[in-house]
Amino acid sequence: MPRYAQIVMGPAGSGKSTYCSNMVRHCENIRRQVHVVNLDPAAEHFDYPVLVDVRELIQVDDAMEDESLKFGPNGGLVFCMEYLAQNFDWLHEQLDDIEDDYILFDCPGQIELYTHIPVMRQLVDMLQRWNFNICGVYLIDSQFLLEASKFVSGTLTALSTMVNLETPHVNVMTKLDLLTKRDKKQLDRYLEPTMQGLLYEEFEDEKFSKKFKKLNSAIASMIDDYSLVKFLPLDMSDEDSINDILLQIDTCLQYGEDQEPREMREEGDDPDVDSGFDG
């Protein structure tokens, strides 16, 4: 039997823990069991029940307070994640006896972990060895994206994460419920964007050099030509919005496909009666 994992990623403040909390609540409402694993060694509190907590293995304060290491917050976080990678057997033991194997992994918010430090790729590879189907869920705060230059930055970061992890991937624009009415009217420009047009509007001023505009044009063309990154809108106050995201992720995970052949008709139903099949 396959197991299923959402790797919930994104910058600090993008709403990862809030996403996990609301997803757990939504799944409870539709009578579906999911679990959450905290992989953030710097986390302080949760609004959801934690199945496994990496802080039981190591905390960022441990690395920062160690006089021989002398790490700051960022270095300490990287050290903790690399320590986890050296102790995946601990994580395997924690996950080994779970019956309902649909798990959300709430990950740290340090971008380097997803773009050029190999630890998250190592985690993905290990989970796949443990028979998990994996979908990366990359969150970006919609308030951050409603400027063309910031939108391109967020898109490139999401793209770098997708390339690095090589998993099915869903990019989510969060905190739509916090947008003003004015910003919501601009949202369609970013959900179905034309990068060339967005950047031209922001950087058409003559004060920008030709080289700068040429670089922007090249980046925009790469994103437009390959259509690699699209964002799905998520409004946590709207159950339909949460369900749409979950459906997209389940499709990437192939969730439940192994159960389809075992779906039997209700007791007493005759397949030959009122089937609509004429010979």
C-alpha positions as MATLAB code, in Angstrom:
seq = 'MPRYAQIVMGPAGSGKSTYCSNMVRHCENIRRQVHVVNLDPAAEHFDYPVLVDVRELIQVDDAMEDESLKFGPNGGLVFCMEYLAQNFDWLHEQLDDIEDDYILFDCPGQIELYTHIPVMRQLVDMLQRWNFNICGVYLIDSQFLLEASKFVSGTLTALSTMVNLETPHVNVMTKLDLLTKRDKKQLDRYLEPTMQGLLYEEFEDEKFSKKFKKLNSAIASMIDDYSLVKFLPLDMSDEDSINDILLQIDTCLQYGEDQEPREMREEGDDPDVDSGFDG';
ca = [
       0.000    0.000    0.000;
       1.384    3.436   -0.908;
       1.626    6.195    1.647;
       1.032    9.867    0.924;
       2.936   13.000    1.901;
       2.524   16.715    1.342;
       5.830   18.549    1.783;
       4.563   21.975    2.899;
       7.200   24.587    2.042;
       7.601   28.309    1.559;
       9.241   31.417    2.987;
       8.833   32.408    6.621;
       5.414   33.970    7.149;
       3.826   32.396    4.076;
       1.293   30.524    6.218;
       2.625   26.953    6.325;
       1.461   26.112    9.854;
      -1.875   27.863    9.253;
      -2.261   25.834    6.065;
      -1.609   22.587    7.953;
      -4.029   23.548   10.711;
      -6.834   24.397    8.281;
      -6.171   21.344    6.149;
      -6.450   19.093    9.220;
      -9.701   20.807   10.194;
     -11.080   20.513    6.662;
     -10.198   16.816    6.470;
     -11.926   16.212    9.801;
     -15.057   17.818    8.339;
     -14.995   15.463    5.357;
     -14.225   12.495    7.648;
     -10.729   11.934    6.451;
      -7.712   11.216    8.629;
      -4.506   13.179    8.128;
      -1.504   13.692   10.388;
       1.039   16.502   10.671;
       4.773   16.131   11.238;
       6.640   19.228   12.399;
      10.043   19.492   10.726;
      10.773   23.038   11.903;
      13.347   22.968   14.721;
      12.554   26.635   15.481;
       8.767   26.234   15.803;
       7.176   27.550   18.969;
       3.528   26.500   18.966;
       0.943   24.746   16.777;
      -2.789   24.946   16.192;
      -2.913   21.294   15.197;
      -2.092   17.971   16.862;
       1.528   17.029   16.130;
       2.190   13.395   15.281;
       5.999   13.735   15.190;
       8.040   16.748   16.317;
      11.629   17.181   15.136;
      12.300   19.235   18.267;
      12.327   15.961   20.196;
      15.453   15.139   18.187;
      17.042   18.592   18.023;
      16.027   22.241   18.493;
      17.555   25.330   16.929;
      18.356   26.651   20.406;
      20.600   23.618   20.943;
      22.777   24.640   18.002;
      22.783   28.347   18.891;
      23.700   27.774   22.547;
      26.482   25.285   21.835;
      29.712   27.197   22.480;
      31.684   25.031   20.049;
      29.252   25.750   17.188;
      28.371   29.416   17.768;
      25.612   29.431   15.144;
      23.136   32.226   14.577;
      19.451   31.527   13.786;
      20.001   30.699   10.086;
      23.134   28.599   10.582;
      21.516   26.841   13.521;
      18.484   25.922   11.434;
      20.617   24.512    8.633;
      22.659   22.541   11.177;
      19.475   21.080   12.702;
      18.109   19.983    9.326;
      21.434   18.403    8.375;
      21.426   16.638   11.749;
      17.962   15.298   10.914;
      19.303   14.029    7.579;
      21.983   12.123    9.477;
      19.302   10.582   11.706;
      16.548    9.625    9.277;
      16.290    6.310   11.121;
      14.747    8.278   14.019;
      12.075    9.700   11.690;
      11.470    6.275   10.180;
      10.822    4.803   13.607;
       8.324    7.572   14.372;
       6.404    7.004   11.132;
       6.618    3.230   10.953;
       3.478    2.257   12.885;
       0.993    4.815   11.565;
      -2.156    3.282   10.097;
      -3.565    6.328    8.275;
      -0.620    7.239    6.103;
      -1.563   10.672    4.743;
       0.911   13.057    6.311;
       1.579   16.792    6.048;
       5.221   17.664    6.678;
       5.326   21.229    8.031;
       8.789   22.425    6.976;
      11.028   25.361    7.981;
      10.829   28.701    6.210;
      14.455   29.111    5.186;
      14.568   29.330    1.397;
      18.117   27.957    1.114;
      16.864   24.558    2.290;
      14.795   24.196   -0.873;
      16.928   25.920   -3.470;
      20.562   24.873   -3.053;
      21.125   22.967    0.200;
      20.497   19.237   -0.453;
      18.775   18.333    2.831;
      15.162   18.634    1.567;
      16.004   16.616   -1.530;
      17.507   13.976    0.773;
      14.267   13.970    2.779;
      12.179   13.517   -0.369;
      14.389   10.671   -1.592;
      14.165    8.938    1.784;
      10.372    9.262    1.984;
      10.091    7.750   -1.487;
      12.168    4.791   -0.281;
       9.648    4.431    2.528;
       6.901    4.059   -0.093;
       5.492    7.591    0.097;
       3.893    9.253   -2.900;
       4.990   12.878   -2.547;
       3.608   16.241   -3.602;
       5.495   19.450   -2.912;
       3.180   22.250   -1.764;
       4.930   25.601   -2.075;
       3.192   28.538   -0.377;
       3.645   32.230   -1.156;
       1.873   35.096    0.629;
      -0.458   36.793   -1.883;
       0.284   40.184   -0.298;
       3.919   39.653   -1.314;
       3.039   38.763   -4.899;
       0.869   41.696   -5.906;
       3.810   43.605   -7.383;
       5.363   42.447  -10.636;
       8.973   42.344   -9.426;
       8.053   40.483   -6.214;
       5.843   38.118   -8.202;
       8.748   37.221  -10.502;
      10.988   36.699   -7.473;
       8.453   34.371   -5.869;
       7.936   32.524   -9.139;
      11.673   31.933   -9.601;
      12.000   30.672   -6.025;
       9.111   28.267   -6.565;
      10.688   27.149   -9.850;
      14.057   26.554   -8.177;
      12.344   24.425   -5.526;
      10.497   22.394   -8.159;
      13.697   21.719  -10.089;
      15.644   20.830   -6.954;
      13.109   18.391   -5.483;
      11.833   16.802   -8.729;
       8.443   15.901   -7.302;
       4.871   16.631   -8.407;
       4.323   20.189   -7.290;
       1.458   22.549   -6.424;
       2.129   26.254   -5.894;
      -0.354   28.047   -3.670;
      -1.056   31.744   -3.208;
      -2.137   32.090    0.432;
      -3.868   34.702    2.610;
      -6.385   35.798    0.009;
      -8.772   36.499    2.879;
      -6.419   39.294    4.029;
      -6.323   41.138    0.702;
      -8.152   44.435    0.240;
     -10.955   44.636   -2.324;
      -8.646   46.641   -4.557;
      -5.922   43.993   -4.468;
      -8.424   41.192   -5.102;
      -9.424   42.904   -8.341;
      -5.790   42.625   -9.514;
      -5.515   38.970   -8.593;
      -6.387   37.527  -12.022;
      -3.323   39.258  -13.499;
      -1.159   37.039  -11.282;
      -3.118   33.801  -11.482;
      -2.921   33.800  -15.303;
       0.067   36.091  -15.783;
       1.912   37.297  -18.843;
       5.324   38.031  -17.372;
       6.459   40.271  -20.210;
       3.449   42.507  -19.728;
       3.739   42.643  -15.948;
       7.402   43.605  -15.995;
       6.954   46.136  -18.788;
       4.336   47.971  -16.746;
       6.640   48.194  -13.715;
       9.960   48.891  -15.446;
       9.080   50.905  -18.550;
      10.498   54.054  -16.932;
      13.589   55.411  -18.712;
      15.605   55.435  -15.481;
      16.136   51.686  -15.907;
      19.047   50.717  -18.153;
      18.729   48.707  -21.349;
      20.714   45.829  -19.811;
      18.341   45.708  -16.843;
      15.303   45.630  -19.119;
      16.914   42.976  -21.308;
      17.563   40.749  -18.284;
      13.969   41.157  -17.126;
      12.742   40.308  -20.606;
      14.861   37.128  -20.697;
      13.562   35.982  -17.300;
       9.980   36.737  -18.296;
      10.373   34.831  -21.573;
      11.724   31.764  -19.799;
       8.734   31.657  -17.416;
       6.187   32.425  -20.142;
       7.612   30.000  -22.717;
       7.698   26.982  -20.425;
       4.649   27.800  -18.251;
       6.326   25.935  -15.410;
       4.875   27.849  -12.461;
       1.212   28.575  -11.829;
      -0.302   29.609   -8.520;
      -3.602   28.364   -7.142;
      -5.525   30.810   -4.929;
      -6.252   29.760   -1.340;
      -8.759   31.538    0.867;
      -8.741   29.900    4.298;
     -12.180   31.335    5.066;
     -13.689   29.451    2.103;
     -14.118   25.666    2.430;
     -14.528   25.302   -1.335;
     -11.163   26.979   -1.875;
      -9.474   24.583    0.557;
     -11.189   21.627   -1.089;
     -10.048   22.728   -4.559;
      -6.432   22.804   -3.372;
      -6.766   19.397   -1.699;
      -8.268   17.913   -4.867;
      -5.373   19.209   -6.958;
      -2.834   17.776   -4.505;
      -4.651   14.429   -4.303;
      -4.504   14.214   -8.089;
      -0.730   14.755   -7.997;
      -0.410   12.126   -5.270;
      -2.694    9.656   -7.084;
      -4.455    9.426   -3.744;
      -6.988    6.626   -3.480;
      -6.329    5.130   -6.911;
      -5.208    1.897   -5.277;
      -8.623    1.684   -3.583;
     -10.725    2.043   -6.714;
     -10.648   -1.633   -7.779;
     -11.894   -2.599   -4.332;
     -14.880   -0.265   -4.399;
     -17.845   -2.619   -4.412;
     -21.481   -1.841   -5.086;
     -23.771   -1.547   -2.132;
     -25.139   -4.807   -0.839;
     -28.181   -5.897   -2.797;
     -27.410   -3.814   -5.895;
     -27.593   -5.698   -9.187;
     -25.187   -4.365  -11.821;
     -27.478   -5.508  -14.622;
     -30.473   -3.534  -13.379;
     -30.943    0.068  -14.597;
     -27.337    0.206  -15.709;
     -28.191    1.989  -18.935;
     -26.311   -0.655  -20.931;
     -28.208   -1.990  -23.974;
     -26.553   -5.242  -24.832;
];
